[in-house]
Every structure is written in C-alpha cells, then in structure tokens.
Amino acid sequence: MSHHGVGLRAVLRSAAFLSTGALAAALLTGCGSDDDVAKPLAAQDIDLVARSQVADGGTLKWAVDDLPETLNTYQADADTGTTRVAQATLPAMFRMDATGRPVVNPAYLESAKVIETEPRQVVLYKLNQQAVWSDGREIGAADFVAQWRALSGKDSAYWTARNAGYDRIEKIERGANDLQVRVTFSRPYADWKSLFSPLYPKDVMGTPDAFNDGARRKLAISAGPFKVDKVDTIAQDIVLTRNPRWWGRPAKLNQIVLHTVPHDKRVGALADGTADLADLDPADAERIGLATSGKGGSPLQGGGRTSLSTLRSWARAHGLDSADVKAGRTELARAISEYLDQQTALKAYGVRKSLEPAYTQLALNGASGPLADERVRRAVARALDRKEIARLVLTPLGLPAVPVGSHLALSGQPAYADDSGALGAQDTKAAQALLADAGWVAGGPVKEEKKGQKAAGPESGQEEKQEEKSDGGHDGEYIVGEDNKGDAGGKHLAEEGRHGGAAGAYAPKGTAAPAGAKAGPLAKDGKALTLRFVLPSGPGSDTLNTVATRISAMLDRLGIVTTITKVSDESYFKDHIAAGDFDLALYSWPSSAFPATDARPIYAKPLPGADGSVNVEQNYTRVGTDQVDQLFEQAATTLDEDEAKSLIRQADTRIWAAAGSIPLYQRPQLVGARKDLVNAGAFGFQTPVYEDMGFLKKGARVSASPPQG
C-alpha cells in the first residue's frame, strides 16, 4: 500500500466533552445496516466479448511502472508487476469477482469449504484433477505444506513480508486421495479464503534459500495459462508466453510483454506502438479523447508563418513540456508537429475508465503536536467537505463523485457501509467548538519563533536536503493562510505544470479554492496552530497538490495555517510517512476482500518495545485503540459471515471516531487501450482473466451488452 499507484474520524461533540453514553450512541448510529450495501460505484470497462470473437495469437504489450525486483509476491519488495506475473502464471484458489468478493477458481479447485469446526476448524480443498505444474507434477498437499511452513513465521530464515493466516494453521495433510488437501487450524480463521492465492511450487517455498532468492528474477515452474519466458533487465521487460501444459481454456494471446514505461512517457509509447495497454493520468486520457474526437486543430499553417506567441499559447493550452514552450520558433514548431503526429496515431486508442479497488485518504499524524489531541483531529475532519473534494477529483472524469464512507471496504463489497455518521457531515461551527474546547483561541498571542523553527508539528532535520523550491515560505514550503495565499483560487499549485497521475489524487488544472469568510489565526500557549502538509514532488504530483491546497483552504477558514512541504518521491514514504515526519499527508490504501486480516496492521494500536521504540506496523497515523484491535481479532476468528460483517462495521465506526485518517474518494482508474483489444482495460475489482485477453477478430464487433456464458 502506498501513495501511488500502493488507513478515522470523529464523533460530533460540543464545547463540553461528550459523556460515555453519548459517545456510545453516536458510534451505534454510525453503524450501517445491510440496506446500506450498494453496487460498485462504477462498472469495470474492459470491452468484454465472448472468446469466439477473439483472434488466436498476437502479443499484448502492457506498460508497467518498473521491472519487478522480485517475482515472489510474499516478499517485502513485491509490487503490482509482481502481482500481474503471479496472476497470469500461478494457481490461485480464489479470485475476485466484479464486486470484490472471493469466488472459487475452477481452474484449480472443484470445491473448498469448512468441513469441521470442532474441536478444530478444518478446510477441505478438492483440487481440479487436471491441475499440474509446468514440469508435469500434480499440484498437491506438498505444495500447500511448503507454503505454510515458509509463511508461518516460525522460521526467521524465510524473508517473508507477511504471515497472516498461515500462523493459525496447525497442520496440513493429504485427504482421501492425492487431489484432496486437509488444512487444520489451531484457531478459527474467518479469512481462510485469502490463503494459497497465489500458490507457489514447493521448489520455491521448500527452503529459505529458494524462497529468498530462487524466485526473484525467474520462475522456472508455473501453473497458469502463461509462463515466464524471460526477464530482460536490459530492455526492462518480462515476457510471458503460453504455458503448453495449461489444462484450461487456452490463452488467446501468444505473449504478454510487461514493458517498463514511465508515466510521463505512456502516451508516446501508445502512439509509437511500444505499448497497447497502459494506466494513464487524466491529462493523457483527455489527450486521447481529443485525438479520437478530432478536436484540437493544428496551429501550423501550410506555407504561412504563425507567430511565436500564437504557437506558445497553443503549446501551453495543450500541455507541451515547458522547455518546448520556451524554445525558439523552429524548435517549438517541431515539437508541435511531433505532438500532432502522435495525436494522429492515438486515434487507434480509447480510454477505458472505472474506479480502482483503492481509496485516497487524508492522514493525520496523532503521535505528537496539535494532532495528538483528538479534539483537533476531529476539528480538522469536521472542516472538510468530502463531497466537494470527491467532485473536484472525479466529476471532470465522468466518474461517480461519491465520498468513501468506510476505511475497510468499498461500495459493492459485503462489508461496506457508510459509517461516517460517527463523525457527522462538514460543520464549521462544530469544528470551531472542538478547537475552542482544546484551548485554541482566535487572535491569541503568538511568541515570535526563531528562524527555521516550526510553529507546530513534528520536527525534521531532513527537509533542507530533500525539499524543492516553491513559491512562498522557506525552500519547499507553501504556507496557506499567509498574505491571503490560501484564498488565491488554488492556482499556485493547481496550474503548476501538467495535471495527471498524481500519487493518490487527480484534479483539473486551476481549480478554485472554496469561498468563505476566513477566521483569525488560532493560538495556544504562545504558538500558532500550524500543520505541516507533506506531499511528493515528482512528475504528476501537481493534482495531489491541488487537492492539498483545497483542503488547506478549508482549514484556513478555521484559522488553521497549513505549510505545504514538497519532498522527493523517493523519500516521501520512507523518510516522512513511515518515519512519522508529517502532520497531514495524502496517500492511498487498496481495499481488500479480507479486511479483518489485511486492514488490521493499518489500524493496530502502536505498541512500545522493550528498547523504547514503537511498533506501528502500517499504522502511519499512530492512532489506534484497544477496542479496534479486539474487534479485528473477533472478526478474524468468527466463522459466521454475518457476525464478521457486523464486527468489521463496528471496527470501522470506531476508526472514524479516532480521527486518524479521513477517507476521501475511490481512486479513478484510467486505461489507454487499443480499440481492438478486448477483455482487458479498467478491471475494477475483478481479477483479470488472462487467457481471454486478445484482439478482436476481423469483422467482429464489441456488443453493447456483455456476452452470455
């Protein structure tokens, strides 16, 4: 989970503290009912067609961010590229459907179910009798045992990133025959369907050396519709080819090439044919839309001479690089000509759009500074108009602009309910009352700070080296609320460069900040209420800054000053988010079908160690409670699905009340794809079906309704 492409709000109370009874009532009203569960906000967009309409053969060139450091998904440096390889080449007992629910994968399982609960939970897997590894060996109990032992956490020689669930297994044994695997748990485990997906062969999991190094740059044995043919570190490609031992429906494509293309080069790769499928930022998606519609004519006139100022105006309007815009006429005309040639090539592509199974949140660091006070965190939360932020990001893209109401599920998933009622809607007066209750007074005396000293928030000794120069404040700082910059329409950051694939947020250029009366600066004990808003500064981060500027303007109306600090992408998570060196930050979490397991470390109460350190796991806000921990444990151990759902919703309500993070919106998913590429694109919740991807047969058409069967 990361701010890329990869996390509590408050209960309303008056200036006086809520009584325990009032708090309990607010929490209970925040819990949703089964009636709250809705369909996914946006359907997947993959140009779904029947296999009979897909041509046999061809190579799909699929852009990825980087060549994966490892092909072992259970290692700490696994990434989305690792996951794509595993999905195409390895067994998964369960896969996600279009609503984010786990369903049996018939390629590998005839069935899997709990057959005993007393004295121990026992799950019986009945394997597909045709399922074999690419070396001809049957998939069986030996592979399950090897993966359990590697991931159980009992042997520290295995460099595993996680062992959740595997640590609850007591034993694994052969069933009535070689096609049956019995898994006995030492403690009940509700999320047992999360296990053995993917399943690696015993050759990878059998020894620490094989696990740690054997599958980092190669995967000699596989059991999917594709196999890893080669990992080309020079071309930065992974080549997947048809698996000749695959027993299921044969793959339509001959090859899938996962080709490394940086985000700012994606349009060029599509235009020159080095990519057929690529995640896009909104600016590039808009550009493909313009190419398809034929809009955005040329400023270059044949035989005539267009003025330099006209060319520059056109170049700025169409998002050409600033270096091209500033170039002389000849160089600028050449750049525009190349741009127009690309636009012609882009007519062969379309944009497929949905919503990712992930959401962007505002994180509030509760470890120290003003945000250590729950009342201040609640005030920040009550100041935000989440509907406005969702509209800012999603409406220009034609996607449903609905704020996310849960930390633990998204709309369409069984555990989803809008639990934000534990906080209440945006309410400036309630926020002001909370701040007053915490002792922050408008117009209070402020002691003059020494040069370089922060008014409030975590200290940092790293900023001078890592921050970039921006307007206002010190190097790398933009202070909202000074000299009325917070009311400047948000253009300081919104219009800086191209909008696009910002880590965790997207928004149009030049979006105005909200109007409203500005409160006087707040102070307490001689210090101003100033919060440090830390953001990444790399390419494509401008829209993330736009969202931050909008949030800062909302806080400015309360008298909360925010200092926007931009740091390098490389240091953003390691040196700031994970290290706790921020007050406010924006990053995203994926949504899981197994929140009791996967979300627990994100919201677990930080625990002090014997050496004085604090183990925060993935809880970068450092806000947690014993109650939430207990609810996660109860949800993970009950085998009653309705009870587990209820416990997850109770946990979510209390997470809102702790006000450590504020879900904002589900992330947009924009994918550029060749118009004749089918069964691929913006997948939404669903696990891709790699064997069905391919190119449309000549003469075939994509139906307006999905194929039957």
Disulfide bonds with the S-S distance in Angstrom:
none
